[in-house]
Amino acid sequence: MELLKEAKEKGLPLTIPDMLKRSAGLYAGRPALTAREKGGDRTISHDQLLDEVEAVAKGLMALGLKKGDRIAILGPNSPEWAKAYLSSGFAGCINVPIDSLLSDNEKQQLIAKAEVKAAFVASRFLDILDDLPKGFPLPKHIICLDHDHKSPGPGIMTMDMLKAAAKGKKARKFPKISKDDVAAIIFTSGTTGVPKGVMLTHWNIVSDCIACSMAVDIGEERFLSVLPMHHTFECTAGFLLPIYCGCHITYARSLRSRYIMEDLKACRGTVMLGVPLLFQKMKEGIERALDRASAPRKLVFKAMWNLVVAAERAGNPYMGKKVFRSLRRKAGLDTIRYFVSGGAALPPYVPIFFRRLGIDIIQGYGLTESSPVLTLNPLDRPKNESVGPPLPGVEVKVVNPDRDGVGELAFRGPMIMKGYLNNPEATKEVLDEEGWLYTGDLGFVDREGYVYICGRAKNLIVTSAGKNVYPEEIEFLLNKSKIILESMVFGKHVESGGEEVCAVIVPDFETLAQRKDQESLDEQRLNKLMDAEVKKVNRLLASYKRIKHFYVINEELPKTSTKKIKRHLFNLQILNRKLRKR
């Protein structure tokens, strides 16, 4: 309520259309969105964006779409994706962003489940709508998202055709939008089962943008958009927040590291959002480049690194900004103010590594159900093991804490969802009458109000002695190994009761292939190497936390589009018959 009161007093926006109109007035002429294309960059300013969005919204209304109708968006990050999302809000419709990495059948099921009346679809996905199974309702209107598509096919419109549909017709006023109207239905990524449709209101999303802008200093930033916009983290923090703050967003051409570095350099990016895996890959890429450097250069780098570490121990954690300035310039990272990590836990050694190179990483925490950001580490006083204190307007409590103060984390604030689509039972399971969202994440809060995440309650391993083991803690130690790509720790039930700690390990074959001592990598040799790594980790753990069995696989673990492991898809019954006992 305090955030709402403050927003009303200061005349801040309460809905997404109000937010865009405010930005168009305050930041007219400033670049808002840029697409990097073969023929050159294509840029649109904040005031031009408003004009384009209103024209598309009028086209939607001319087609007969009404307030409350649902519109799917399926395609890669682009100015057109942004226009589709914003125009739906002006027309009073509800956005249904679809994950482009889902299987065709999953995409079709979500479009049908949401009962969409129209769909903005990139040309590469149009076949999905042609092949809808019997009984799946086809959207009445299909608009091609491609900027330069001239002839998308019968029954399909382009953006230009949509805008033209409103011309010559009697002008209709945009419907009145309330802050409590649903703005988007976001289907969860399904790490634990069937996706649920999270209903987020206009105020849920706008309040999260306002709270984030209060928690971190945002100037005339240049954002590089890398994560998929269908994901709430990128949609709110990498799209709507920059629009609210008058920033400039450039859409990356690819998720490949080489293209990301080129795009960062070209747009002189100051901020980039990413998931932990992206930053870990960047770290490993820098380390590989150092390994290939000449002996003199390695000595120079080591001396500079030791100087930065010494300064850090003496109370100056920012010496790297000065010492490694030329290195960052060569890498195209000299303009970066900070990276923002979300979507999963960030291993503490990653922000420490980048900070020593002079680049800050802000880690936050949130869920799709909270629009999504709930906490954020402050730039001036971060705690690497923490996800930071709650945002302004957000309350946190620890439910049923144990003797160490660890319990389920619950949050309350204006960004908490309205509920799950057509699923009141599931809504009641996580949202109580007082507005507290029960996250299913275990954690604690320190004396300074910083929140710490220990793991998922459903992943918790309970030993026969009644000890609690958090898989994420052990996975973190395993994944620090240079020859382990990733791991998944789980509990195996034993006859005496309780569970034993087990692990699935995926070796980093690329790194192993570069090692001079690896003449051959047969199964026996590979298991021996992994066994040595497991022993190293076990020496760092209390006896009840130690890995009792492990299994080596050659393929990456199944993941969502934001790189979270789909634990429910891994057949542990099969694994349990093949586990290698330590």
Buried (B, 14 or more C-beta within 10 A) or exposed (E): EEBBEBBEEEEBBBBBBBBBBBBBEEBEEBBBBBBBEEEEEBBBBBBBBBEBBBBBBBBBBBBEBEBEBBBBBBBBBBBBBBBBBBBBBBBBBBBBBBBBBBEEEBBBBBBBBBEBBBBBBBBEBBEBBEEBEEEBEBBBBBBBBBBEBEEBEEEBBBBBEBBBBBEEEEEEEBBEBEBEBBBBBBBBBBBBEEBBBBBBBBBBBBBBBBBBBBBBEBEEBBBBBBBBBBBBBBBBBBBBBBBBBBBBBBBBBEEEEEBBBBBBBBBBBBBBBBBBBBBBBBBBBBEEEBEEEEEEEEEEBEEBBEEBBEBBEEEEBBBBBEBBEEBBEEBBBBBBBBBBBBBBBBBBEBBBBBBBBBBBBBBBBBBBBBBBBBBBBBBEEBBBBBBBBBBBBBEBEBEEBEEEEBBBBBBBBBBBBBBBBEBEEBBEEBBEEEEBBBBBBBBBBEEEEBBBBBBBBEBBBEBBEEEBBBBBBBBBBBBBBEBBBBBBBBBBEEEEEBBBBBBBBBBBBEBBEEEEEBEEBEEEEBBEBBBEBBEEBBEEBEEBBBBBBBBBBEEEBEBBBBBBBBBEEBEBEEBBEEBBEB
